Amino acid sequence: MTRKPAHMLVLSHMLLSIGGLFLHLRFHPPMKSLYFWWAAPMSAVSLCLLPPLFLRASTAGVAVLMNAFAVTAGSVGMAYFSLLNPPAPLTPETLLTHSTLIPVCLLLSKLPLAQAIFSEVQKEGP
């Protein structure tokens, strides 16, 4: 059974989305505040809507744009949260372990992955 490379890339994108959702739920339980619910719609888009859009050459560009919007919203939201709640004391260790720097980097990894999916789907054709 041979798989197209785009399918494996989309699976990787979905796994990053699931991991990000569970990471968010771990640090910010939705039952504590309504503010923590904003990640759920972004995750639903990444998990349910983007995979079928990515796998069609005609809609892959829309999926890349939607992915870029979700990544931007998540990065800005996490940066804002981190600025409101800076780790104390501010050292390289606390910056890596108690800030949103690492989750933002994980989220940003979805941008080149989406570009790779787009390139692969365009090569494979309709």
Order of alpha helices (4+ residues) and beta strands (2+ residues): alpha-alpha-alpha-alpha-alpha-alpha-alpha
